């Protein structure tokens, strides 16, 4: 039970992380997997891509394709709604941090 709660909580953190990076620069999935790994999140493509598709369906991200080295690579960039959600998430995260810091 505890693992499910932690997983659900971390998925929210991961979405904020994704929005943060999408706001800086468009990214592709395998890059994001490596980026998240650097922050202690172990994400498989089978977990990340459905999350990206869900964020795209919620109009937080927009996907486009680029031909690179003979392969089509899917990039994700933030939308205006994503920027607004990111700003709100930053404010809420900051307030929470101030409350729980030791």
N, C-alpha and C positions, 0 to 999 in steps of 0.2 A: 504494500500500500504506500509506504513512504517513497519508494522509487517512482511511482506514478506521480505523486505530488511534486517531487523534485524535478522530474522530467517536464511536467507541465510548466512549472515555474521557469526552468531554463529555456524552454521554447520561446517564452516571452522575451527573455534576455537576448536570445539569438536573433529574434526578429528585430529588436532595436539595433543590434549589432549590424545586421544586414542593411537596415535603412541608413545607418550612419555611413557605411562604406558606399552604398549606392548614391548617397548625397555627395560624397567626395569625388567619385569616379564610377562610371559603369564597370561592371565586373561580369565574369563568367563563372559558372558553377564550381569547376574544379579549383579555381583560385580561392573562392569563398570557403571551400572545405579546408584548404590549407590555412587560410587566415583564421578560421574558427579553431583549428587545431592548436595554433599558437597561443590561444587564450583558454585552452583546456577543454574545449568541446570536441567530442568525437562524433562527427557526422558522416554518415554514409550517403552516397548519391541517392539511395532509396528513401532517405529521410529528408535530405535537403531539397531535392527537386519538387516533391509534392508541396513542401513549405513555400518555395518560390512561386509555384503555380497558384497556391492559395493567396499569397500576397499580391500576385498579379490580378487574380479575380476580384480582390478587394480594392483594386485600383491604387495600391501602394507602390507597385513596381510596374514597369513597362518593359517588355522583352522585344529585342530586335536581333536580327541575324547578320553576321559578318563572315565573309569568305576569307579564311586564314589558312595558309599553307595547304590549299586544296580541300579544306574541310569547312563545313558551316559551323560556326561557333555562335552560341546564343548568349547574348549579353543582356544584363538587367540594369535599368536605370530607375531612379526614383521619380515619382510623379509629384505633382503639386500637393495632392492629398497626402502622399507619403511624407513630404516635407513638413506638412502641418502636424501629422501624427508624430513624427520624430521630435519636433519641437515640444509638443505636449509631453511625450515620453521622457525627454531630457529634464523638463521641469519637475515631473513627478518623481523621477529617479533621484534628482538632486534633493528634493524634499525628504524622500525616504532615507537617503544616505545621511542627511543631517540628523534625522531622528534615531537611526539605529547605530551610528558609529560609536565605537567604544572609546 
